[in-house]
């Protein structure tokens, strides 16, 4: 069992984020991380039953949220899930590989959401046939701008997130209500659904839209009354987001045919606005997408501060990652380094192709955290039965995704395995280098 990463830094900053601020950080990190681009990909697998996939994914997220809430209430820390992994497994290469994989995921998701921002912002500003270079440029701009925002402090992040998320929710909730009031039930008839195995195989993909709930764990060092408010923030943000996603999925597939949704792919949500609100609706959804992806990028960068600090403190990253950057909090240097990597990914890679990989990797990490939590259940007071259900549900989602991907897209399956292996390779190299450096200083 290792010492907690709660330090003077975290103690001094407690109370900066309110319950409302943490809820908006959670919702903002989820609404924007894929919801605007997932319907086409999910529809190709689950057909009109995508709403079932979002519902199942939401239930798994809630079960994992229960685990996170119990851990966060018992061990509130700016290190979030990094701290819990170290507590559950102790120090070593196995633990290092898990936390390195988590750090990879945050950087990948940051880049992916930033590219989504670039797509929507470029099309709004310059038209639908905008050159790719503008998309890349705006992706870089949003990462740089939000990195600078996160250097100012957690209080500023929370205020900015609240404003961003309020705008997004007003648009999306109003849009969902309008679609539900005018949907065509025939388009949602169960007789047209694909086999159940396909629906559940798509859960790992739709789970990507919930991926950001883990960011709430990193508010433990900043939130007011963490033992009470961190669990509340987790449940409120996850419950609301699940209801919104299911409503949007029912509305979109009750407005457009599956073929139309797949054809419109990345902009399906905006296209579904056309029959109801016309061109103005399309524009409003696109504007909401810009704000939502801004909020999601902001939340991911906030999480990398705590992750970098905790990993550097425990020896899983070089010490420089845990240092301050130009007056920011400890860990902001790691965030800046992570931002630089995210910019490189956004500029040089087609990140839409690895959205499902990021989701599957996150599911694997959450499953491993649940295993660790089972070893600490007596300390946290968590129900072992609920933890077991969470572990089984998460594991099934991973296995079904891996099976389906292996059959339909072997290249993505290979990339998934390679990503997991790379995390342990990088960590093994760093641990060897750090031990060698320590011996040379003696």
N, C-alpha and C positions, 0 to 999 in steps of 0.2 A: 504494500500500500504506500503510495507516494504522498508527499505533503501537498496540500491544496495550493492552487495558484492564486488564491485570494491574497492580495498584497496591499501595501499602503496605497498604491495607485488606485486600486479598486475601492478601498474603503473611503478614500478622499472624494471619489466621484459618485458615491452612492447618493441617490436622490435626484440626479440630473434628469432622469427619464421617468415620467409618470406612467400610470397604468395605460392611459389613453395613448401616450406616445409609443409605448411598447406594442400596443395593439395595432397601431398604424404602421409601425415598422414591420410587424408580422404580415399584415394584409398587403402592404406595399411590396414586400419581398416575394409574395406569392402571385398577386395579381399583376401580371407583367412578365413573369418568368415562363412564357410559353403559351398562355391562354389565347393570345391573339394569332398564334401561328399553328396551334395544335389540331384544330378541327379537321383540316384536310388530311393530315397524316393519320390521325386516330380514326377518321371515317373510312379510310382505305382498309383498315383492319376490322373495326367493330361495326361498320355501317351506321344505321340510324340509332344503334344502341350505345352510342358514345356516352350518353347521359348515365348509363349503367356503369360504364368504365370510370367516369368521374366520381360516381357515388361510391364505388368500391375503393377507388384510390383515396377518396376522402375519409372513408372509414379506417383504412390502414393508417393514414396520416393522423387521425384522431387517436388511434391506439398508440402510435409512436409518440404522439403529443402527450398522452398520459404518462408514458415513461419519462419523457423529457421534463414534464412538469414536476414529477416527484423528485427527479435528480436535481433539477434546478432549485427547488424549494429547500432541499437538504444541503446542496453544495452550490450556492449562488456564486458565480465567478465570471469575470470577463472572458475567461478561457472557454466557457461554454462546454460543448460536447468534447473538445480536446481534453479538458480537465477530467471529464467523466471516464473517457477511454483509459487515461493513464491510471486513474484510481481503480478501475475494474480489472485491468490486465497487468499493472505494474510496468516498470521500465524495461525496454528491450526492443529487439528488432521487430517482433510481431506488432507491438504497440506502435512503433515508429512507422511501420508500413501503413497501418490504418490511418493514423493522423496525417501522414503525407498524402494519402489518397484523398482524404477530406480536403486538404489544402488545394490539391489539384482541382477538385470539383468546384470549389468556390471561384477559382480563377477562370475555369472553363465557362461556368454559368455567367460570370461577369462579362466575359467576352461575347457570349452568345446573346445575352439580353441587350448589350450595347449595339451589336449588329442589327438586332430587331429595331432598336431605336433609330439607327441610321437609315434603315429601309423606309420606315414610316415618315420620318422627318424629311428625308430627301424627296419622297414622292409628294408630300404636302407642299414643299417649298418649290420644287422644280418640275413636278409632273410625274406621271407613272413611268415613262420611258427614260428615267434618269440614268446617267452613266454610273457604273459600279464604283468609280473612284470617289464620287460624292458620298455614297453610302459608307465607304470605308473612312472617309474624312470625318463625317459626322459621328461615326462610332468612336473614333479617337478623341474627338472634341468632348463627347459626353463623359468618357472615362477620365480625362484630364480634369474637367470641371468638377466632377463629383469627388475625385481624389482630393482636390483642393478644399472642397466643402468639408470632407471628413477630417481634414487636418485642423479645422477650427475647433471641433469638439462635439461630443455626443449630444449636448443640448441643442446645438444648431441642427444636427442631423435629424433629431426627433421633430423639431419644428418644421423643417423643410419637408419631411416625410408626411407629416399630418396634412399640410397644405396640398401636396401632390395627390395623396390618396383620396382626399375629400372630393377633388375634382373628378378623379377617375370613377369613384363610386357613384356619384350623382349621375354621370352619363350611363354607366353600365347597368345600374339598378333600374333606371328609367327605361333603358333599352330592353332589358329583360322583361319587364312588366308589359311593355308594348308588344313584344313578340309573342308572349304567352297569351295575350288577349286576342291575337289574330292568327294563331298557328293552325295548321291543317293536320288534324289527328291521324288522317290516313297515312301521312308520311312517316309516322312513328309506330305504325302497326307492328306488333311483335312477330307476325308472320313473315315479315321481311328481314328480320334480324339474322345475322350469320350464326354459325354454331357457337355455343357458349365458350368453347375453348378459345375462339378468336377474340371474343369480348374480353375475357380475362387476360389473354396475352397482351392486350392493349393497355392494361392497367399500368405497367411499368412506364409506358409513354405518357399517359395522362397524369401519372404521379409527378411528372416533371413540373406540372403547374402548381403543385403543392410544395415543391422542394424548399422554398424559402422559409418554411415554418421553423426550421432549425436555427435560423438567424436569431429568433427570439431568445434562444439559449444564451447568446452572447450579450444580452442586456443585463445579465445577472450582476455584473459589477457596477452598473449604472442606475438600475431601476429602483424606485422608492419601494421600501418594504418587500424585498425580493421573495421572501418565503410565502407571502400572500399573493402578491401581484404577478409574479412570473407565471404561476399556473393559470391564473385568470386570463392573462394576456394570451397564453397558448390556446386555451379552450375557446375564447371569444373569437380570436382571429381565424382559427381553423374552422370552427362551426359556421361562421358567417361566410367564409370563402367557399366552403363546400356547397352551401345553399346557392350561392351566386353562380358557381360553375355549373351545377346541375340545371339551374334555371336557364342559363345561357345555352347549354347543350341542347336542352329540350326545345328552346326557342329557335335556334339555328336550324336543327334538323326537322323542325316542324314548319319551317318557312321555306327551306331549300331542299331539293332532293339530294340524296347521297352523292350522285354524280356531279351535281352543281357545286356541292361543298368541296369535293375532291378537286374539281377543275379550278376553283378559286383559291385553293390551297392556303397560302399565307394570309390572305385577306378575306377569308370566309366570313368572319364576324362583321366586317365592314360591308361586304356584299349583301349579307342578310338584312342590312339596314335599308337597302335600296327600295324594296317593295313597300316598306312602311313609311320611311321618311324621305325617300328620294336622294338626290345628290347631297343635300344638307346632312342627312343621316350618315352617309358614307364619310363625309368630312368630319363629323363629330366623333365617330368611332375612331377614325384615324388620329384625331387630336388626343382622344383618350388613350390610345395606344402609345403615343409619344410620352404622355405624362406617366403612364403605367410602367413603361420600360425604363423611364428615368428613375422612378421610385424603386424598381427592382434592382437596378444597377447600384443605386445609392445604398440599399440594404446589404447587398453582397459585399461591397467595399467596407462597410461598417463591420461586418463579421470577420473580414480578413485581419482587422486590427487586433481583435482579441485572439484569433487563431494564431497569428504570427507571434504575438507576445507569449502565449502559453507554450507554443512549440519551441520557441527559442529558450524559454526558461527551463523547460524540461530536457533540453539538449537535442531535440529532433530537428532543429534548424540552426544555422549559424547564429551566434549571439547578436550579430548586427541586425537581424530581423526583428528582434524585440526592443530595439532602441527607438528613441524619439526622432522625428524628422521635423526640423525647423519649428520647434515649440509645440508640436503635437504631443499626443499621449504616447506612452510606451507601446510599441507595436506598429506605430504609423510608418516607420521605415520599411517594415515588412509589407505593409499595405502598398506603399509606393513601388516596391520591387514587384509585388504581385500585379499591380496596375500595368507596369511596363510589360510583363509577360502577357497579360490580357490584351494589351494593345497589339502586340506581335501576333497573337492568335487571331484577333479580329481582322487584321490587315492581310494576313497570308493564308488563312484557312477558310474552308467552307464549313462553318460551324453548324449549320442547320442539319447536316448529315450526322452529327454526333449528339443531338439532343437526347435521344433515347439512351445513349451510352452513359451520359452524365446522370440521368435518372436512375438507371440500373446500378451504377456505382454507388450513388447516394443510398439506394435501398439496401445494398450490401453493407454499407457503413452503419445504417440504422439497425440492421439485424444484429451486427456485431455489438453495437451499443446495448441492445436489448439483452444479449447473452451476458454482457458485463453487468448489467443492472440486476439480472437474476442472482448474481453473486453478492449483490449489495442490497437486496430487497429488504432485509431485516433492518438495515440502517435507514432506508428511505421510507419504509412503511408502505411500499407499493404492493398491490395484489399480485402474487405470482401467477394466478390464473389469467389475469388480463395481460400480463407480460408474455405468457406462453402463447396466447391467442395472437398478440401483436407479432411475435416471432414467426409463428406458423404462416400468418397472412402475408407478411413481408417476404418470407422465404419462397412461398408459392408464387408470388408475383415475379420474383427474380427468376425462378426456374422456368416458368411459363414463357417469360420474355426470352430467356436464353434459348429455349427449345424452338420457339417460333422464329427467332432471328437466325439461328443456325440453319433452319430449313429454307428461309426466304431471302436472307441477306448475309451470307457467310462472311463477307468482308467486314461488316459491322460487328459480327461476333468476334472475329479475330482482333479488331480494334479494342473491343471491350476487355478481352483477356490481356492484350498487350498493355493497356492502361493500368490494369491491376498489378501486373508483373512489374511494370516500370516504377510504380510507387515504392515497392520493396527494394528494387535495385538502387534507386536514388538514395533511399534511406540507408541501405547497407554501405554504400560508398561514403556517405557523409559520416556515419558512425565510425567507420574505419579511419577516415581522415581526422576526425575530432579526437579520437583516442591517440593517434599518432602525434598530433599537435600537443596534446596534454603530456605525453611522455617526453617530448623534446623540451618542454618547459621545466621539467623536474631537474 
